[in-house]
Amino acid sequence: GKRVLGAEVTEEAHPPDPPDERSALLGAGDCQSSRWRDLRTSVAKRGVSAKAFLGRLFPTLSSQQTSVLKAVLAYAIAALFPFVPVLRDWLGDPDYMSPHLVTNATIWFHAAKTRSGLAEGGLVGVIWVCVTSCVTYLALFIAEWLHCAFAQPAQASGGVPEALPLATQSKVVSLVVFVFGYSWILAFFKANANRASVGTATAISNIALYLVMLREAPIVNYKVAAAAGGGDGKIPWPEPGDRDSLAESVGKKTEHVLVAVLTGMAISIVVGWVVRPMTAGHELRAQLSTTFSSFRRILPQLLAPIVSEHTPSNTQTKLHGAKPEELKAGLREHRQRLQQLKKQLGAIALEPSEWHVWARRSKLAALVTCLEALSLHLSSMSSGLELRVIDHNSDAFVGDLDVEAYSGVIRKIREPVVRLGNMCDHTLAAVHDLVDSALNGDLRTECSVVGVCQCGDSVPSDGMCMVCGMPLGDVDPATRRVLQLRVEMTEAIQAFHADYDAAVGDLTAPLAMAGGGAGPKPGSSTTEEQLFIVYFFVFSLREFVDELFDILPQVAAVCRQPPGLAQSLWRSPQQACDGMRALGSWVLMLARGLWDTGATTELETRYEVAQFTDPRSLHAPQPTTRLQRMARSVWRALMWARRLNVKFATKYALLVTLLSLPCYWSISVYLEFRRQRLDWMVISAAAIMVPT
């Protein structure tokens, strides 16, 4: 019968309890420590986040479904405010400022994760107030039309009061039309197709503005109707003599919106410059920890098909268990984590409590680049498992495989490969602990690092560097641990080479003797191709180990204690002047370069030539008239904005702002603006452009 391959290795690696997929290769102690580390990193130090809560409540949801669920949860929380008197009174005095608008502006601007995004989000947030106000008024106008069309006065109903007054009807219709229509659909698509924070902010801003307009609009409408002499609940257009009352109500509402938006912007700037850096550093540490954990989780899944006791059944199948669906999903999520890690590095800002993270930002960027190169070798090993066995020898039996020869190779190389995989897992765990301790501020410099050798290949031996011969003095604990890891990895690599070369050498002679017999053995081509997959995987694993060995200097640089904040900020006046002069020169050079770039595409070149020069000429003379110079300046400014990648939302926000300016010029212009129904043009543009 078939012999169970590698039983002696697996019995020593884990206890006789039923093992999981990692304990068969890496040991139970490492698995328990990794599970505890994953559990520890999943709990935020400043409280459990909504994402972790939803992840435990609905473990099978995808990231997009979780984002949508967060947006819906935001609706439910925001919808409590108009119906709970305590919460409504806690928000502030409703006679002067709309507290919901302050909440809306703060949450919307806080969705911007960067400084440039914060500036753009402020402008977009102001316009979002106007756009959502228009849509909310549309829902209220529908409710008012229903009230005027179907509500019966008290005299016509025999003294019975109105069954549906305007306030109650506005609540019902606006809730259906606005909350469950416009707000939910728009936030759903934003949470799916865009960032999750944008979807959540959209939901809360829509709900907040709905509450504000629901409270203010009926009161203002009744004031206008009473001032205009309308007693039937309708809102007629006021005459010129009644403009003062309308101006008072509109001016008060404009003051509410202006104060609320400015207050929200001030709160958002404070949040973006103080609170956001603290959370950015925490998210960076959590994402870095998750990335290292994914390395340790994917590596055993790649090793399992190679060192498994199962053999390929025929020439048309891959190795048993090669690259299953969970491995594909794990590699895909691993690449996404690396991309998110790069983005989170840009979100770190200067903050005193997170100085130990901000001071290491350049070294962390170099380490993330090395981790990305390390993940390429994981993809290479995964690609090796995708190789199909093709029978090139037409005389060989299809599906025949020399099981004894294949099992002999696996039996010989299994133990060295498993030891090398255990060494990689041990090194990744140690590197993770070092980086996590450094970013958490747990490392303390016990002694100076001036005695550390500066050559790249220093290995301590009796206090001397084996490469350059310089003495290695006292070093900090992190550097000492990194040097110890280098020694352990060097010894493990040398032992692997010795064992692997001996195993391959022992197999060479029997295969050569078998090949020198009477004729080729049936299935020899299939066996060689199956073994080629194994050799290719071992080669990729060896490249992975070399890359892991090369990132240790970057780990030492990250773990080295940075200078203090006061020491870094204290500079002589001459150095400060030189730095400001260099910064000004760089900004001026960048502005001139962007301004003098000219047309960047063939279409722009044709358009520019056709507009300013003779199309038959190859030269482009400068415009001479004042109108030509103004047109050329506007054109170059537009091209400059295009090259700077100005977002479409900013351009649209400027457009809506210009269209809305006549409303605030004077009360006469405002009445004419509404009489000509120009506000519907703004509403139509918002309805068409905002969802896209």
NUZAFI-42126 format. One record per residue (C-alpha): residue in one letter; x, y, z. Coordinates in steps of 0.25 Angstrom, whole numbers, plus 5000, padded with zeros to 4 digits. Each point is the difference from the previous one (the first is absolute). Layout:
N
SITE rest   px   py   pz
SITE    a    X    Y    Z
...
This chain:
692
SITE rest   px   py   pz
SITE    g 5000 5000 5000
SITE    k 5004 5015 4999
SITE    r 5008 5005 5011
SITE    v 4996 5012 5008
SITE    l 5010 5011 4996
SITE    g 5006 5009 5010
SITE    a 4994 4994 5012
SITE    e 5012 5001 5009
SITE    v 5000 5015 4996
SITE    t 4986 5003 5003
SITE    e 5000 4992 5013
SITE    e 5011 5009 5006
SITE    a 4994 5013 4994
SITE    h 4986 5000 5008
SITE    p 4993 4992 5011
SITE    p 4991 4988 4997
SITE    d 4988 5009 5001
SITE    p 4992 5003 4986
SITE    p 5009 5010 4994
SITE    d 4996 5012 4991
SITE    e 5006 5003 4986
SITE    r 5011 5008 5007
SITE    s 5004 4991 5011
SITE    a 5004 4989 4991
SITE    l 5011 5009 4995
SITE    l 5003 5011 5010
SITE    g 4997 4994 5013
SITE    a 4989 5002 5011
SITE    g 5008 5010 5008
SITE    d 5001 5009 4988
SITE    c 4986 4999 4996
SITE    q 4995 5003 5014
SITE    s 5009 5012 5001
SITE    s 4995 5005 4986
SITE    r 4986 4998 5003
SITE    w 5002 5008 5013
SITE    r 5007 5011 4992
SITE    d 4989 5001 4990
SITE    l 4989 5001 5011
SITE    r 5008 5010 5007
SITE    t 5002 5009 4988
SITE    s 4985 4999 4996
SITE    v 4996 5007 5012
SITE    a 5003 5015 4999
SITE    k 5007 5007 5012
SITE    r 4990 5011 5000
SITE    g 4988 4992 5000
SITE    v 4993 4990 4990
SITE    s 4998 5006 4987
SITE    a 4987 4999 4992
SITE    k 5007 4991 4989
SITE    a 5005 4990 5011
SITE    f 4986 5000 5006
SITE    l 4993 4997 4987
SITE    g 5011 4990 4996
SITE    r 4996 4992 5013
SITE    l 4985 5002 4998
SITE    f 5000 4996 4985
SITE    p 5013 4992 4998
SITE    t 4996 4996 4985
SITE    l 4998 5014 4995
SITE    s 5010 5006 4990
SITE    s 5006 5014 5001
SITE    q 4990 5006 4991
SITE    q 4989 4995 5007
SITE    t 5006 5004 5014
SITE    s 5001 5014 4994
SITE    v 4986 5001 4996
SITE    l 4995 4994 5014
SITE    k 5008 5011 5007
SITE    a 4993 5010 4991
SITE    v 4987 4994 5004
SITE    l 5004 5000 5014
SITE    a 5003 5015 4999
SITE    y 4986 5003 4995
SITE    a 4994 4993 5012
SITE    i 5008 5007 5010
SITE    a 4997 5014 4993
SITE    a 4985 4997 4999
SITE    l 4999 4999 5015
SITE    f 5003 5015 5002
SITE    p 4986 5006 4996
SITE    f 4992 4990 5007
SITE    v 5007 5001 5014
SITE    p 4998 5013 5007
SITE    v 5012 4998 5009
SITE    l 5010 4998 4988
SITE    r 4993 5012 4993
SITE    d 5002 5009 5011
SITE    w 5014 4995 5003
SITE    l 5005 5005 4986
SITE    g 4998 5015 5003
SITE    d 4991 5012 4999
SITE    p 4992 4998 4987
SITE    d 4996 5015 5000
SITE    y 5014 5005 4995
SITE    m 5008 4989 4994
SITE    s 4996 4986 4993
SITE    p 5008 4990 5009
SITE    h 4997 4989 4989
SITE    l 5007 5008 4990
SITE    v 5012 5001 5009
SITE    t 5000 4985 5002
SITE    n 4998 4998 4985
SITE    a 5012 5010 4996
SITE    t 5009 4993 5011
SITE    i 4997 4986 4995
SITE    w 5001 5004 4985
SITE    f 5014 5007 5002
SITE    h 5005 4989 5009
SITE    a 4999 4990 4988
SITE    a 5011 5007 4993
SITE    k 5013 4992 5004
SITE    t 5011 5009 4995
SITE    r 5003 5015 5001
SITE    s 4996 5002 4985
SITE    g 4988 4992 5002
SITE    l 4996 5008 5012
SITE    a 5001 5013 4992
SITE    e 4992 4994 4988
SITE    g 4990 4994 5010
SITE    g 4997 5013 5006
SITE    l 4996 5006 4987
SITE    v 4992 4988 4996
SITE    g 4994 4999 5014
SITE    v 4995 5014 4998
SITE    i 4994 4997 4987
SITE    w 4994 4987 5005
SITE    v 4992 5008 5010
SITE    c 4994 5008 4989
SITE    v 4997 4988 4991
SITE    t 4994 4992 5011
SITE    s 4992 5012 5004
SITE    c 4994 5001 4986
SITE    v 4996 4985 5000
SITE    t 4994 5001 5014
SITE    y 4992 5012 4996
SITE    l 4995 4992 4988
SITE    a 4995 4989 5010
SITE    l 4993 5011 5008
SITE    f 4994 5006 4988
SITE    i 4994 4987 4996
SITE    a 4994 4999 5015
SITE    e 4995 5014 4999
SITE    w 4993 4997 4986
SITE    l 4993 4988 5006
SITE    h 4996 5008 5012
SITE    c 4994 5011 4992
SITE    a 4993 4990 4990
SITE    f 4994 4990 5010
SITE    a 4999 5007 5014
SITE    q 4986 5005 5004
SITE    p 4999 5013 5007
SITE    a 4993 4999 5014
SITE    q 4987 5007 4995
SITE    a 4998 4990 4988
SITE    s 5002 4988 5009
SITE    g 4989 5005 5010
SITE    g 5010 5006 5011
SITE    v 5009 4988 5000
SITE    p 5014 5004 5000
SITE    e 5010 4996 4989
SITE    a 5003 4986 5000
SITE    l 5014 5002 4994
SITE    p 5006 5013 5003
SITE    l 5012 5005 4992
SITE    a 5011 4996 5010
SITE    t 4995 4986 5002
SITE    q 4998 4998 4985
SITE    s 5014 5006 4997
SITE    k 5006 4990 5010
SITE    v 4994 4988 4993
SITE    v 5002 5004 4986
SITE    s 5014 5005 5002
SITE    l 5004 4988 5007
SITE    v 4995 4991 4989
SITE    v 5005 5008 4988
SITE    f 5013 5005 5006
SITE    v 5005 4990 5010
SITE    f 4996 4987 4993
SITE    g 5002 5006 4986
SITE    y 5011 5010 4997
SITE    s 5008 4998 5013
SITE    w 5001 4985 5001
SITE    i 5002 4998 4985
SITE    l 5011 5010 4998
SITE    a 5007 4996 5013
SITE    f 4999 4985 4995
SITE    f 5007 5003 4987
SITE    k 5011 5009 5006
SITE    a 5003 4989 5011
SITE    n 5001 4989 4989
SITE    a 5007 5008 4989
SITE    n 5008 5010 5008
SITE    r 5006 5001 5014
SITE    a 4992 4995 5012
SITE    s 5003 5013 5007
SITE    v 4993 5008 4989
SITE    g 4988 4991 5001
SITE    t 4998 5001 5015
SITE    a 5002 5015 4999
SITE    t 4990 5001 4989
SITE    a 4990 4993 5008
SITE    i 5002 5008 5013
SITE    s 5000 5013 4992
SITE    n 4987 4997 4993
SITE    i 4993 4996 5013
SITE    a 5005 5012 5007
SITE    l 4995 5010 4989
SITE    y 4987 4992 4999
SITE    l 4998 5003 5015
SITE    v 5004 5015 4999
SITE    m 4991 5003 4988
SITE    l 4989 4992 5006
SITE    r 5000 5009 5012
SITE    e 5002 5013 4994
SITE    a 4993 4999 4987
SITE    p 4985 4999 5005
SITE    i 5003 5012 5009
SITE    v 5006 5009 4990
SITE    n 4989 4996 4990
SITE    y 4989 5004 5010
SITE    k 5007 5013 5003
SITE    v 5001 5003 4985
SITE    a 4985 4996 4998
SITE    a 4995 5008 5011
SITE    a 5008 5013 4996
SITE    a 4995 4998 4986
SITE    g 4986 4999 5005
SITE    g 4997 4986 4996
SITE    g 4992 4992 5010
SITE    d 4997 4987 4993
SITE    g 5013 4994 5002
SITE    k 5006 5003 4986
SITE    i 5012 5009 4998
SITE    p 4997 5011 4990
SITE    w 5011 5008 4994
SITE    p 5002 5012 5009
SITE    e 4997 5014 4995
SITE    p 5011 5011 5000
SITE    g 4994 5006 5013
SITE    d 5002 4986 5007
SITE    r 5015 4998 4997
SITE    d 5005 5004 5013
SITE    s 4993 4989 5008
SITE    l 5006 4990 4989
SITE    a 5013 5006 5001
SITE    e 5000 4999 5015
SITE    s 4997 4985 4999
SITE    v 5010 4997 4989
SITE    g 5011 5008 5006
SITE    k 4998 4993 5013
SITE    k 5001 4986 4993
SITE    t 5012 5005 4993
SITE    e 5007 5004 5013
SITE    h 4997 4986 5005
SITE    v 5006 4993 4989
SITE    l 5012 5009 4999
SITE    v 5003 4999 5015
SITE    a 4998 4985 5000
SITE    v 5009 4998 4988
SITE    l 5011 5009 5006
SITE    t 4999 4993 5013
SITE    g 5001 4986 4994
SITE    m 5012 5004 4992
SITE    a 5007 5005 5012
SITE    i 4997 4987 5008
SITE    s 5004 4992 4988
SITE    i 5013 5007 4998
SITE    v 5003 4997 5015
SITE    v 4996 4986 4998
SITE    g 5009 4999 4988
SITE    w 5012 5006 5006
SITE    v 4999 4994 5014
SITE    v 4992 4987 5001
SITE    r 5002 4995 4986
SITE    p 5015 4998 5002
SITE    m 4998 4992 5012
SITE    t 4990 4990 4993
SITE    a 5009 5000 4988
SITE    g 5012 4994 5008
SITE    h 4991 4990 5007
SITE    e 4994 4995 4986
SITE    l 5014 5000 4995
SITE    r 5005 4991 5011
SITE    a 4988 4991 4999
SITE    q 5001 4999 4985
SITE    l 5015 4996 5001
SITE    s 4997 4990 5010
SITE    t 4990 4994 4991
SITE    t 5009 5000 4988
SITE    f 5011 4992 5008
SITE    s 4989 4990 5005
SITE    s 4996 4998 4985
SITE    f 5014 4996 4996
SITE    r 5000 4990 5011
SITE    r 4987 4995 4996
SITE    i 5002 4998 4985
SITE    l 5014 4994 5001
SITE    p 4995 4987 5007
SITE    q 4989 4999 4989
SITE    l 5011 5000 4989
SITE    l 5008 4990 5007
SITE    a 4989 4990 5002
SITE    p 4999 4995 4986
SITE    i 5015 4998 4998
SITE    v 5003 4992 5013
SITE    s 4986 4993 5001
SITE    e 5000 4985 4999
SITE    h 4990 5000 4989
SITE    t 5005 4998 4986
SITE    p 4995 5004 4986
SITE    s 4990 4990 4994
SITE    n 5002 5003 4986
SITE    t 5007 5009 4990
SITE    q 4987 5009 4998
SITE    t 4999 5004 5014
SITE    k 5008 5010 5009
SITE    l 5006 4996 5013
SITE    h 4990 4996 5011
SITE    g 4995 5013 5006
SITE    a 5008 5009 4992
SITE    k 4995 5015 5001
SITE    p 4986 4998 5005
SITE    e 4990 5011 5000
SITE    e 5003 5004 5014
SITE    l 5015 5002 4996
SITE    k 4996 5008 4988
SITE    a 4991 5009 5009
SITE    g 5011 5001 5010
SITE    l 5010 5005 4990
SITE    r 4990 5010 4995
SITE    e 4997 5006 5014
SITE    h 5015 5000 5003
SITE    r 5003 5009 4988
SITE    q 4988 5009 5004
SITE    r 5006 5001 5014
SITE    l 5013 5005 4994
SITE    q 4993 5010 4991
SITE    q 4992 5005 5012
SITE    l 5013 5001 5009
SITE    k 5007 5009 4989
SITE    k 4988 5009 5001
SITE    q 5000 5001 5015
SITE    l 5014 5004 5000
SITE    g 4996 5013 4993
SITE    a 4989 5002 5011
SITE    i 5010 5001 5011
SITE    a 5002 5015 5005
SITE    l 5009 5007 5010
SITE    e 4993 4998 5014
SITE    p 5008 5000 5013
SITE    s 4994 4987 5006
SITE    e 5003 4992 4987
SITE    w 5014 5006 4998
SITE    h 5006 4986 5000
SITE    v 4992 4996 4988
SITE    w 5001 5013 4992
SITE    a 5015 5001 5002
SITE    r 5001 4986 4994
SITE    r 4991 5003 4988
SITE    s 5012 4999 4989
SITE    k 5005 4987 5006
SITE    l 4986 4994 5001
SITE    a 4998 5004 4985
SITE    a 5013 4992 4997
SITE    l 4996 4988 5008
SITE    v 4987 5000 4993
SITE    t 5007 5000 4987
SITE    c 5008 4988 5004
SITE    l 4988 4993 5005
SITE    e 4993 5002 4986
SITE    a 5013 4994 4994
SITE    l 4999 4988 5010
SITE    s 4985 4998 4996
SITE    l 5004 4998 4985
SITE    h 5008 4988 5004
SITE    l 4987 4994 5006
SITE    s 4993 5003 4987
SITE    s 5012 4993 4993
SITE    m 4998 4987 5009
SITE    s 4985 5001 4997
SITE    s 5003 5000 4985
SITE    g 5009 4988 5002
SITE    l 4988 4992 5005
SITE    e 4992 5004 4988
SITE    l 5009 4992 4990
SITE    r 4993 4989 4994
SITE    v 5007 4987 4996
SITE    i 5001 4998 4985
SITE    d 5004 4987 4994
SITE    h 5010 5003 4989
SITE    n 5004 4986 4998
SITE    s 4989 4993 4991
SITE    d 5006 4986 5003
SITE    a 4997 5002 5015
SITE    f 4988 4995 5006
SITE    v 4990 5011 5003
SITE    g 4997 5002 5014
SITE    d 5012 4991 5005
SITE    l 5008 5005 5011
SITE    d 5012 4994 5007
SITE    v 4994 5001 5014
SITE    e 5013 4994 5007
SITE    a 5009 5010 4993
SITE    y 4991 5012 5003
SITE    s 4998 4996 5015
SITE    g 5015 4998 5001
SITE    v 5003 5014 4996
SITE    i 4989 5005 5009
SITE    r 5005 4992 5012
SITE    k 5014 5005 4998
SITE    i 4997 5015 4999
SITE    r 4988 5001 5009
SITE    e 5008 5002 5013
SITE    p 5009 5011 4995
SITE    v 4989 5007 4993
SITE    v 4991 5000 5013
SITE    r 5012 5005 5008
SITE    l 5002 5011 4991
SITE    g 4985 5004 5000
SITE    n 5000 4999 5016
SITE    m 5012 5010 4999
SITE    c 4993 5009 4991
SITE    d 4988 5000 5010
SITE    h 5009 5002 5012
SITE    t 5007 5012 4993
SITE    l 4987 5007 4996
SITE    a 4994 4998 5014
SITE    a 5013 5007 5006
SITE    v 5000 5011 4989
SITE    h 4985 5002 5003
SITE    d 5003 5001 5015
SITE    l 5011 5010 4998
SITE    v 4993 5009 4991
SITE    d 4987 5000 5008
SITE    s 5008 5003 5013
SITE    a 5007 5012 4993
SITE    l 4987 5006 4995
SITE    n 4994 4998 5013
SITE    g 5011 5007 5007
SITE    d 5004 4988 5009
SITE    l 5014 5000 4995
SITE    r 5010 5007 5009
SITE    t 5015 5003 4997
SITE    e 5008 4994 5011
SITE    c 5013 5003 4994
SITE    s 5007 5008 4988
SITE    v 5000 4995 4986
SITE    v 5013 5007 4996
SITE    g 5007 4987 5001
SITE    v 4991 4993 4989
SITE    c 5008 4997 4987
SITE    q 4995 5008 4988
SITE    c 5003 4989 4990
SITE    g 4988 4993 4995
SITE    d 5005 4985 5003
SITE    s 5005 5001 5014
SITE    v 4998 4988 5008
SITE    p 5005 5000 5015
SITE    s 5011 4991 5003
SITE    d 5007 5002 5014
SITE    g 4997 5015 4999
SITE    m 5006 5002 4986
SITE    c 4994 5001 4986
SITE    m 5003 4989 4991
SITE    v 5000 5008 4988
SITE    c 5008 5013 5003
SITE    g 5006 4996 5013
SITE    m 4995 5012 5008
SITE    p 4996 4998 5015
SITE    l 4985 4999 5003
SITE    g 4997 5007 5012
SITE    d 4987 5000 5009
SITE    v 4988 5001 4991
SITE    d 4985 5003 5003
SITE    p 4991 4987 5003
SITE    a 4993 5002 4986
SITE    t 5013 5000 4992
SITE    r 5006 4988 5009
SITE    r 4987 4992 4996
SITE    v 5002 5003 4986
SITE    l 5014 4996 5000
SITE    q 4996 4987 5007
SITE    l 4990 4998 4989
SITE    r 5010 5001 4989
SITE    v 5009 4990 5007
SITE    e 4988 4990 5001
SITE    m 4996 5002 4986
SITE    t 5014 4998 4995
SITE    e 5002 4987 5008
SITE    a 4986 4995 4995
SITE    i 5003 5004 4985
SITE    q 5014 4992 5001
SITE    a 4993 4988 5006
SITE    f 4989 5000 4990
SITE    h 5010 5001 4989
SITE    a 5008 4988 5006
SITE    d 4988 4991 5002
SITE    y 4993 5004 4987
SITE    d 5013 4998 4991
SITE    a 5002 4986 5008
SITE    a 4986 4996 4997
SITE    v 5001 5004 4985
SITE    g 5013 4993 4999
SITE    d 4995 4987 5006
SITE    l 4989 5000 4990
SITE    t 5009 5003 4988
SITE    a 5007 4987 5000
SITE    p 4988 4990 5000
SITE    l 4993 5009 4989
SITE    a 5012 4999 4991
SITE    m 5001 4985 5002
SITE    a 4986 4998 4997
SITE    g 5001 5008 4988
SITE    g 5012 4992 4995
SITE    g 4992 4987 5000
SITE    a 4994 4993 4988
SITE    g 4990 5011 4997
SITE    p 4993 5012 5005
SITE    k 4991 4997 5011
SITE    p 4985 5002 4998
SITE    g 4996 5013 5006
SITE    s 5014 5006 5002
SITE    s 4996 5012 4992
SITE    t 4988 5003 5009
SITE    t 5008 4997 5013
SITE    e 5011 5010 4995
SITE    e 4989 5011 4997
SITE    q 4994 4998 5014
SITE    l 5013 5001 5006
SITE    f 5003 5013 4992
SITE    i 4988 5006 5007
SITE    v 5006 4997 5014
SITE    y 5014 5005 4996
SITE    f 4994 5013 4995
SITE    f 4992 5002 5013
SITE    v 5013 4997 5008
SITE    f 5007 5011 4991
SITE    s 4989 5010 5003
SITE    l 5001 4997 5015
SITE    r 5015 5002 5000
SITE    e 4998 5014 4993
SITE    f 4989 5003 5010
SITE    v 5010 4997 5011
SITE    d 5011 5009 4994
SITE    e 4990 5011 4999
SITE    l 4996 4998 5015
SITE    f 5015 5001 5003
SITE    d 5001 5013 4993
SITE    i 4989 5007 5007
SITE    l 5007 4998 5014
SITE    p 5008 5013 4998
SITE    q 4987 5008 4997
SITE    v 4994 4994 5013
SITE    a 5012 5004 5008
SITE    a 4998 5014 4994
SITE    v 4986 5001 5004
SITE    c 5002 4995 5014
SITE    r 5012 5009 5003
SITE    q 4995 5011 5010
SITE    p 4998 5014 4992
SITE    p 5004 5013 5006
SITE    g 4990 5007 5009
SITE    l 4990 5010 4995
SITE    a 5007 5012 5006
SITE    q 5013 4996 4995
SITE    s 4995 4999 4986
SITE    l 4992 5013 5000
SITE    w 5011 5008 5006
SITE    r 5008 5006 4989
SITE    s 5009 5012 4999
SITE    p 4995 5012 4993
SITE    q 5009 4999 4988
SITE    q 4996 4985 4998
SITE    a 4985 5005 5000
SITE    c 5003 5011 4990
SITE    d 5007 4990 4991
SITE    g 4989 4990 5001
SITE    m 4989 5011 4997
SITE    r 5008 5005 4988
SITE    a 5002 4986 4994
SITE    l 4985 4998 5002
SITE    g 4996 5013 4993
SITE    s 5009 4997 4989
SITE    w 4995 4986 4998
SITE    v 4985 5005 5000
SITE    l 5004 5011 4990
SITE    m 5007 4990 4991
SITE    l 4988 4990 5001
SITE    a 4990 5011 4996
SITE    r 5008 5005 4989
SITE    g 5002 4986 4994
SITE    l 4985 4998 5001
SITE    w 4997 5013 4994
SITE    d 5010 4999 4988
SITE    t 4996 4985 4997
SITE    g 4990 5005 4990
SITE    a 4991 4990 4993
SITE    t 5001 4985 5005
SITE    t 4992 4993 4989
SITE    e 4999 5000 4985
SITE    l 4985 5005 5002
SITE    e 5004 5011 5008
SITE    t 5011 5004 4991
SITE    r 4991 5000 4988
SITE    y 4990 5008 5008
SITE    e 5010 5010 5005
SITE    v 5006 5002 4986
SITE    a 4986 5002 4993
SITE    q 4996 5010 5011
SITE    f 5012 5009 5001
SITE    t 5009 4998 4988
SITE    d 4999 4998 4985
SITE    p 4997 4985 4997
SITE    r 5010 5000 4988
SITE    s 5011 5005 5009
SITE    l 5010 4991 5008
SITE    h 5003 5011 5010
SITE    a 4991 5006 5011
SITE    p 5002 5015 5001
SITE    q 4996 5006 5013
SITE    p 4986 5007 5000
SITE    t 5000 5015 4998
SITE    t 4987 5005 5003
SITE    r 4994 5001 5014
SITE    l 4989 4991 4998
SITE    q 5009 4990 4994
SITE    r 5009 5001 5012
SITE    m 4988 4998 5009
SITE    a 4995 4988 4993
SITE    r 5014 4994 5000
SITE    s 5001 5002 5015
SITE    v 4987 4993 5002
SITE    w 5003 4989 4991
SITE    r 5014 4997 5007
SITE    a 4994 5001 5014
SITE    l 4990 4989 4996
SITE    m 5011 4992 4994
SITE    w 5008 5002 5013
SITE    a 4988 4996 5009
SITE    r 4999 4987 4991
SITE    r 5014 4997 5002
SITE    l 4999 5002 5015
SITE    n 4989 4989 4999
SITE    v 4989 5009 5006
SITE    k 4988 4991 5004
SITE    f 4987 5001 4993
SITE    a 4993 5003 5013
SITE    t 5008 5013 5002
SITE    k 4996 5005 4986
SITE    y 4986 4996 5002
SITE    a 5000 5007 5013
SITE    l 5005 5013 4994
SITE    l 4989 4999 4989
SITE    v 4989 4998 5010
SITE    t 5005 5011 5009
SITE    l 5000 5010 4988
SITE    l 4986 4996 4997
SITE    s 4996 5002 5014
SITE    l 5006 5014 5002
SITE    p 4988 5008 4995
SITE    c 4992 4994 5011
SITE    y 5008 5008 5010
SITE    w 5002 5013 4993
SITE    s 4987 5007 5004
SITE    i 4986 4996 5003
SITE    s 4995 5005 4986
SITE    v 5010 4992 4993
SITE    y 4996 4988 5009
SITE    l 4985 5002 4996
SITE    e 5003 5001 4986
SITE    f 5009 4988 5000
SITE    r 4989 4992 5006
SITE    r 4989 5006 4991
SITE    q 5008 4996 4988
SITE    r 5002 4986 5006
SITE    l 5015 5001 4999
SITE    d 5001 4992 5013
SITE    w 4995 4988 4992
SITE    m 5012 5000 4991
SITE    v 5009 4999 5012
SITE    i 4992 4988 5005
SITE    s 5000 4993 4987
SITE    a 5015 5002 4999
SITE    a 5001 4994 5014
SITE    a 4991 4988 4997
SITE    i 5008 4997 4987
SITE    m 5014 5003 5004
SITE    v 5001 4996 5015
SITE    p 4997 4985 4999
SITE    t 5011 4999 4989
